Every structure is written in C-alpha cells, then in structure tokens.
Amino acid sequence: MCQFCGVDPAFAAYFDDPADTNNGAEEQQQQQQTEVTGASNGDAPAPNFFRLKPTNKRYQAGGRITTQQLTTFGSSLSTTSRVIMGHHGQAYNNAIRRWSKCAVKRALAVVMVTSAEDVRKTIIMCESHGLPFVVKGGGHSPGGASSIENGIVIDLSLMTETFVKADEKQVVAGGGALASHVIKAAAEYGLACVTGSTSHVGIGGLMLHGGYGYLTGEYGYNFPSLAVDNIVAAEVVTAKGQIVWASKDENPDLYWCIRGAGNKFGVVTKFIIQAHPVASSVWGGSITYSGSQVKEVVEALNTWFAKHNVKAAAAVALGKGADGKAGFTVLPFYDGPEEDAKNNFEPLLKLTPTAQNTSSMPYWKINTLSDEPNLYAGVPIRFASANIKPQLDVDHIRTALERLDQLYAEEPNASGTGSLILMVQPDGVMKHKRTDMAFGWRDDHFDVGIAAVFTDRNLEDKMVAWAQDFGEYLSSRGDSYRLYANHSDFNGPSAREYGINYMELSKLKQKWDPDNRFAKL
Ligand SMILES: Cc1cc2nc3c(=O)[nH]c(=O)nc-3n(C[C@H](O)[C@H](O)[C@H](O)COP(=O)(O)OP(=O)(O)OC[C@H]3O[C@@H](n4cnc5c(N)ncnc54)[C@H](O)[C@@H]3O)c2cc1C
C-alpha cells in the first residue's frame, strides 16, 4: 500500500508496461551492472534501501524501478518528504506543473525531498536503478530544465526554510526557496538580497546562474552585484551522493563551478547569501508609452542612464500595448525617497505616457508587481537570451518594435510575446574578473530576456526559432556570442553560455560529475 495515498501501486495503470515480459531479470542484471560500475568508480556501497528484489514487473519505459520499489524507497526518506507518482492523480499533476506549460513533462516520480540526506538517497537510488533525474527549484525554466519524461524529479519545493543571521547580514535559505522567501526574511532586518524582478522565481536557478535584479547597479557600487556574486557558501549534494560545503575555504573549485553552472555540478540544498541594507521605502511601478514615441522614449532612457545613478534601475519591456501595437512599459526602480526618484527619472517622467502607476513602497513589494497569481503563467512560454550595449539606438529599437508588430499580425496566438531590457549600472558586474567564477559575463551590456508567449502549443518550434532570431537581432548591437544561461534556458551551446570559462568547467566536470548525472555542459 502506498504510504502517500493508500492506493495499491500494483493497480497503478500508469506504470503498466505490457511490453515488459522479462520478469525482472533485466532489472536484476541492471542492479548487478550498477554494483560493478559503482565499485570501479570507488563509490561507497549503496545502502540497502534500494537493493530490493522486484516484486512486480511493471516498469516505466526507460526506467528500471517499480512502483513498489519507489514506495518502499519513499519510506526510507524523512517523514516530511513524499514520493509522488502518476497514480496519485491531482497531487501528481500539481507536482509536474511548471511556470510555463512547455515545461510540463511526465516524470516517473517526483521526490519531494526535505533534507540534504533525502537528496543524497535519491541520487544514489537513481544511480542504482540507472534512472535519469533532474533538480527542480522554483520550476521557472520555460524549456523544462527542471522537468523530465520518464525520469525522477528531485523537487526542492519543500526546502524553503529561510532565516537571517543578523550579525553577519547573511540570509540562510533552503535550496528550494523562492526570491519571495529571501526578500521577506531580509526585509525584517532592513536588508535586501539581489534577486530578479519577480518574487516567485526560485533562487536555485536564478542565483546559481547569474541573477540580474533592480539592486544590481547599486550594490555593485560597494558590494558584489549579481545574485550569484552574493553566494557566500552553499551546501551541495554531489553526483556521488556526498554532502559537502562549497565556499572560498571549502571545496573552492566546486564553489567556482556552482557560481554560474550550478545545475551541472550538484544539488544546492542550502544557500548562505550576503544581504545588504536597503531603504525602508523604494520607488517604482510602471510607465507605459506607445511605440510611436520610440524616438523620445529611447532618447529619454539614454539621458536618464547617462546620469549614472547607481540607486536607479529600469526594466524596459517591449510588448503589445493597449492600442494593439508594440510599445514600451518601463518599470523604474529607485532605492530612496520619491522626490529623489522623480528627479532622477525626470527625462522619462516629462514625456507623456499612455499610463503611469508609480509610488513609494517597501522593497519586498516592488518585487511582487510582476508576479503571476499562483506562481504559474498558465500558458506555453519559451525564453531566448540577448544583450544590448549602451546606449540604446533609436533605429535598432524601432525595428525591434516593427518585428513584434509583424509577429502580432501574423500570429494572433503569440500576442503576449515581448522582451525585457534590464538597464542597471554595470560597475559592480564588472568588478569581478571574468574568471573569478563560472559566470563570466563581466561586461557593460544590458541583459535582455525574450519571452515567446503563445496560446497554441503547436507553435512551440516556430516560436523558439522566432525568439532566437529576435535575440540575434537585438544582440547585433551587443555581444552576439554571449548567452545568459537563465535566458537561453540552459539550451546552450554551453561554450556561449560560459565563454572564457567553458574549458575550465569541462575539466572540473570530469572531477565532480564525470558521468553527467547532472545537466550536461
Ligand atoms: C517570471 C520570470 C521572471 C524572471 N526574472 C528574472 C530577473 O529579473 N533576472 C534574472 O536574472 N532572471 C530572471 N528570470 C530567469 C530565471 O532566473 C531563470 O528562469 C531561473 O533559472 C529560474 O530558476 P528556478 O529555480 O525558478 O527554475 P527551475 O526550473 O527550477 O531551475 C532552473 C535550473 O536550475 C537548476 N536548479 C534550480 N534549483 C537548483 C538547486 N537548488 N541546486 C541545483 N540546481 C538547481 C534546475 O535543475 C534547472 O536546471 C526570470 C524568469 C521568469 C520565469
């Protein structure tokens, strides 16, 4: 009887595989092979909990485990953890749900872990049964980097415990924490951490692979400025099932790797993040302009940016406006009082927007303004990566708007498509050398995320191609080689996601994950 739902797994139709008639012989052979391989790798012998004789012959195609074994395995984990399988109905559907509908994949099982030890056991179980696995933090990768068909999801969503070490101004957060957990915990101490501009994104993906946010410019002035730069230490479960710390003093090479390429080197079960003081009230919101104002808006953005005020940042969204044409929504941010903010943003505020909704608010709140209800976008979305070197060029942006208009006209199903240019002062990003950590894009370019949003799933291939093409166009005024992994969605090529650090990463991959148990480089 399943410990989770009371259903007898033997009747779980989802796992039935009529083609399988080998009575478990294949699995036993697989187990033997795994033991041999494990021994030759010098791994410690695997614990007994998964060395279970198959009790039925229902295997998932591509997998080597039975529902019974998964159920028994689940009972070896912490009492708060769960193993969710297809026969769990709605609980399973919830467990494989993702921010983008494109990322929903039918996993063999979702292991909702609650400790590093649970993660370790799951990795060893997967190794023993020859099962592929992925790690899920906040589940926001639109292309499905945290979901898998017929494999195991190590789901960190229950590992969100977050607290502040006030003396050190550090936030300790579980590997599955969302930006909102970190921001809210820090806010109680007048502190903030660099996270992205949306509060329900997982810090796992965001911090380990870069992490541009409103505070990137300001913190860069005195402190490290990308989210990844603020990882002081991390507890990591490795491909071999070891639980280790990675910091400048412990396993410094692993620390180097996870800061930029975390999903390829281990499961981070705990982050120690440097926090910094933030004003009790910041200013922001949204200001909308029509596409016909492109010249004045781009010139105003350039004038504003040239003031080089590190307290200010702006996310500039290009997307469909109320008039049905591509236009601008500027999300301004200022870490300070409204009066100073309005002075700073004067070049933009003196234009005539089509809509404006700005005010002072606590820092945690500004990160919720772009949130979706219930953490899910509810539609298929794919991402692409681009970048633009300051200053913005009127003709370049005008053509970008025209390309969007052309798409809206051709594909009414893709009218949510757009892109976001994050304008932050680059001082702090460039404070690090390119080789200080795996994340090596230490330049003065604006990061640009492209979101292809469509209602018809059949458009996915076409929209991915469109988004990449649009990204190449935008990056023609930037570094056209550079890909930001959080926006290229880990689809590579890795050499472009890691640039100068790719060779060193390849070498260290051989040390920490020679069998590519985690995402490939
Ligand atoms: C609405 C939205 C807003 C965004 N805003 C910003 C922004 O302002 N700035 C910015 O820089 N980016 C932004 N992004 C991009 C975002 O940083 C990436 O999508 C990020 O990878 C999502 O992380 P996640 O943990 O939610 O996703 P997941 O899909 O869970 O994970 C993404 C990858 O990271 C791995 N991973 C996650 N957690 C861990 C962990 N603890 N240990 C090891 N590997 C792990 C997964 O295996 C997967 O490969 C945004 C994305 C969305 C959808």
The ligand as an SDF file (V2000), in Angstrom:
LIG
                    3D

 53 58  0  0  0  0  0  0  0  0999 V2000
    8.7390   35.3690  -14.4440 C   0  0  0  0  0  0  0  0  0  0  0  0
   10.2450   35.3120  -14.5430 C   0  0  0  0  0  0  0  0  0  0  0  0
   10.9990   36.4080  -14.1820 C   0  0  0  0  0  0  0  0  0  0  0  0
   12.3870   36.3600  -14.2430 C   0  0  0  0  0  0  0  0  0  0  0  0
   13.1130   37.4580  -13.8830 N   0  0  0  0  0  0  0  0  0  0  0  0
   14.4570   37.3860  -13.9060 C   0  0  0  0  0  0  0  0  0  0  0  0
   15.2470   38.5030  -13.4850 C   0  0  0  0  0  0  0  0  0  0  0  0
   14.7130   39.5540  -13.0980 O   0  0  0  0  0  0  0  0  0  0  0  0
   16.5910   38.3820  -13.5090 N   0  0  0  0  0  0  0  0  0  0  0  0
   17.2020   37.2430  -13.9270 C   0  0  0  0  0  0  0  0  0  0  0  0
   18.4320   37.1970  -13.9090 O   0  0  0  0  0  0  0  0  0  0  0  0
   16.4950   36.1680  -14.3440 N   0  0  0  0  0  0  0  0  0  0  0  0
   15.1360   36.2160  -14.3450 C   0  0  0  0  0  0  0  0  0  0  0  0
   14.4110   35.1480  -14.7760 N   0  0  0  0  0  0  0  0  0  0  0  0
   15.0960   33.9490  -15.2680 C   0  0  0  0  0  0  0  0  0  0  0  0
   15.3210   32.9960  -14.1020 C   0  0  0  0  0  0  0  0  0  0  0  0
   16.4880   33.4390  -13.4280 O   0  0  0  0  0  0  0  0  0  0  0  0
   15.5260   31.5560  -14.5890 C   0  0  0  0  0  0  0  0  0  0  0  0
   14.3690   31.1250  -15.2480 O   0  0  0  0  0  0  0  0  0  0  0  0
   15.8840   30.6150  -13.4280 C   0  0  0  0  0  0  0  0  0  0  0  0
   16.6610   29.5460  -13.8990 O   0  0  0  0  0  0  0  0  0  0  0  0
   14.6700   30.0750  -12.7070 C   0  0  0  0  0  0  0  0  0  0  0  0
   15.0600   29.3950  -11.5590 O   0  0  0  0  0  0  0  0  0  0  0  0
   14.0530   28.3540  -10.8670 P   0  0  0  0  0  0  0  0  0  0  0  0
   14.7490   27.7350   -9.7140 O   0  0  0  0  0  0  0  0  0  0  0  0
   12.7460   29.0040  -10.6240 O   0  0  0  0  0  0  0  0  0  0  0  0
   13.8120   27.3240  -12.0430 O   0  0  0  0  0  0  0  0  0  0  0  0
   13.9870   25.7600  -12.2080 P   0  0  0  0  0  0  0  0  0  0  0  0
   13.3120   25.4590  -13.4920 O   0  0  0  0  0  0  0  0  0  0  0  0
   13.5330   25.0310  -11.0110 O   0  0  0  0  0  0  0  0  0  0  0  0
   15.5430   25.5730  -12.3260 O   0  0  0  0  0  0  0  0  0  0  0  0
   16.3110   26.1080  -13.3810 C   0  0  0  0  0  0  0  0  0  0  0  0
   17.6270   25.3110  -13.4590 C   0  0  0  0  0  0  0  0  0  0  0  0
   18.3320   25.4520  -12.2260 O   0  0  0  0  0  0  0  0  0  0  0  0
   18.5040   24.1780  -11.5950 C   0  0  0  0  0  0  0  0  0  0  0  0
   18.3080   24.3500  -10.1660 N   0  0  0  0  0  0  0  0  0  0  0  0
   17.3010   25.0020   -9.5350 C   0  0  0  0  0  0  0  0  0  0  0  0
   17.4940   24.9740   -8.2060 N   0  0  0  0  0  0  0  0  0  0  0  0
   18.6430   24.2970   -8.0000 C   0  0  0  0  0  0  0  0  0  0  0  0
   19.3730   23.9460   -6.8320 C   0  0  0  0  0  0  0  0  0  0  0  0
   18.9670   24.3030   -5.6130 N   0  0  0  0  0  0  0  0  0  0  0  0
   20.5150   23.2370   -6.9790 N   0  0  0  0  0  0  0  0  0  0  0  0
   20.9540   22.8830   -8.2150 C   0  0  0  0  0  0  0  0  0  0  0  0
   20.3050   23.1940   -9.3580 N   0  0  0  0  0  0  0  0  0  0  0  0
   19.1640   23.8930   -9.2350 C   0  0  0  0  0  0  0  0  0  0  0  0
   17.4670   23.2650  -12.2360 C   0  0  0  0  0  0  0  0  0  0  0  0
   17.8990   21.9200  -12.2130 O   0  0  0  0  0  0  0  0  0  0  0  0
   17.3930   23.8210  -13.6390 C   0  0  0  0  0  0  0  0  0  0  0  0
   18.4500   23.2870  -14.4080 O   0  0  0  0  0  0  0  0  0  0  0  0
   13.0280   35.1720  -14.7020 C   0  0  0  0  0  0  0  0  0  0  0  0
   12.2640   34.0710  -15.0650 C   0  0  0  0  0  0  0  0  0  0  0  0
   10.8860   34.1270  -15.0010 C   0  0  0  0  0  0  0  0  0  0  0  0
   10.0880   32.9250  -15.4300 C   0  0  0  0  0  0  0  0  0  0  0  0
  1  2  1  0
  2  3  1  0
  2 52  2  0
  3  4  2  0
  4  5  1  0
  4 50  1  0
  5  6  2  0
  6  7  1  0
  6 13  1  0
  7  8  2  0
  7  9  1  0
  9 10  1  0
 10 11  2  0
 10 12  1  0
 12 13  2  0
 13 14  1  0
 14 15  1  0
 14 50  1  0
 15 16  1  0
 16 17  1  0
 16 18  1  0
 18 19  1  0
 18 20  1  0
 20 21  1  0
 20 22  1  0
 22 23  1  0
 23 24  1  0
 24 25  2  0
 24 26  1  0
 24 27  1  0
 27 28  1  0
 28 29  2  0
 28 30  1  0
 28 31  1  0
 31 32  1  0
 32 33  1  0
 33 34  1  0
 33 48  1  0
 34 35  1  0
 35 36  1  0
 35 46  1  0
 36 37  1  0
 36 45  1  0
 37 38  2  0
 38 39  1  0
 39 40  1  0
 39 45  2  0
 40 41  1  0
 40 42  2  0
 42 43  1  0
 43 44  2  0
 44 45  1  0
 46 47  1  0
 46 48  1  0
 48 49  1  0
 50 51  2  0
 51 52  1  0
 52 53  1  0
M  END
$$$$
